[in-house]
Amino acid sequence: MGKPLVPDAPTSRDLLRWADKIVSYLRAAAVEEATPSPKIIQLEYKQTGAKATQDGILMWSPADGTVVVSKAGEWYKVTIIAGGTP
């Protein structure tokens, strides 16, 4: 569902009809905004020799074929436990 279009400004004296359109627009926009939509996030590639300058950075390490996280200036592999939910 795309974002609803904002109604045009009234060109006649029929402000009540225009106000109804504005109320409908605001309701539709609020519903769309409240509907969660999953976002796909692609991890940045960790370059060989890259320094962990901040804690909590997730990156993909192509050298190891794993996800790594930074903590206290070091990179740690993220372990996936078998049997977990994909």
C-alpha positions as semicolon CSV with decimal commas, in nm:
position;residue;x (nm);y (nm);z (nm)
1;M;0,000;0,000;0,000
2;G;0,146;0,333;-0,104
3;K;0,128;0,650;0,096
4;P;-0,209;0,820;0,045
5;L;-0,209;1,136;-0,163
6;V;-0,269;1,466;0,015
7;P;-0,601;1,614;-0,101
8;D;-0,572;1,925;-0,314
9;A;-0,653;2,258;-0,154
10;P;-1,016;2,352;-0,197
11;T;-1,096;2,544;-0,514
12;S;-1,462;2,593;-0,438
13;R;-1,666;2,691;-0,135
14;D;-1,722;2,326;-0,040
15;L;-1,491;2,323;0,262
16;L;-1,681;2,047;0,442
17;R;-1,611;1,796;0,164
18;W;-1,245;1,902;0,157
19;A;-1,221;1,871;0,538
20;D;-1,362;1,516;0,515
21;K;-1,091;1,431;0,263
22;I;-0,823;1,571;0,495
23;V;-0,954;1,364;0,789
24;S;-0,955;1,051;0,571
25;Y;-0,601;1,125;0,456
26;L;-0,475;1,175;0,812
27;R;-0,638;0,851;0,929
28;A;-0,490;0,653;0,638
29;A;-0,146;0,805;0,695
30;A;-0,162;0,721;1,068
31;V;-0,254;0,358;0,994
32;E;0,027;0,323;0,741
33;E;0,278;0,478;0,981
34;A;0,170;0,243;1,261
35;T;0,203;-0,068;1,041
36;P;0,548;-0,219;1,097
37;S;0,741;-0,309;0,787
38;P;1,051;-0,527;0,818
39;K;1,366;-0,371;0,684
40;I;1,638;-0,575;0,517
41;I;1,977;-0,462;0,637
42;Q;2,291;-0,565;0,455
43;L;2,596;-0,570;0,679
44;E;2,903;-0,379;0,576
45;Y;3,206;-0,590;0,486
46;K;3,484;-0,587;0,744
47;Q;3,810;-0,519;0,567
48;T;4,117;-0,719;0,668
49;G;4,294;-0,530;0,945
50;A;3,997;-0,304;1,022
51;K;4,002;-0,163;1,375
52;A;3,704;-0,194;1,610
53;T;3,673;0,173;1,706
54;Q;3,326;0,150;1,865
55;D;3,149;-0,119;2,064
56;G;2,844;-0,291;1,915
57;I;2,925;-0,268;1,543
58;L;2,801;-0,569;1,341
59;M;2,988;-0,651;1,020
60;W;3,031;-0,939;0,778
61;S;3,380;-1,087;0,772
62;P;3,433;-1,242;0,428
63;A;3,770;-1,382;0,541
64;D;3,597;-1,599;0,804
65;G;3,251;-1,621;0,644
66;T;3,095;-1,503;0,971
67;V;2,926;-1,208;1,133
68;V;3,148;-1,023;1,378
69;V;3,073;-0,774;1,655
70;S;3,307;-0,514;1,803
71;K;3,374;-0,492;2,175
72;A;3,656;-0,322;2,367
73;G;3,860;-0,266;2,051
74;E;3,838;-0,629;1,934
75;W;3,625;-0,820;1,682
76;Y;3,436;-1,128;1,804
77;K;3,262;-1,390;1,590
78;V;2,886;-1,416;1,636
79;T;2,795;-1,781;1,692
80;I;2,474;-1,927;1,556
81;I;2,345;-2,214;1,768
82;A;2,208;-2,512;1,573
83;G;1,838;-2,570;1,627
84;G;1,762;-2,201;1,656
85;T;1,492;-2,034;1,454
86;P;1,623;-1,922;1,114
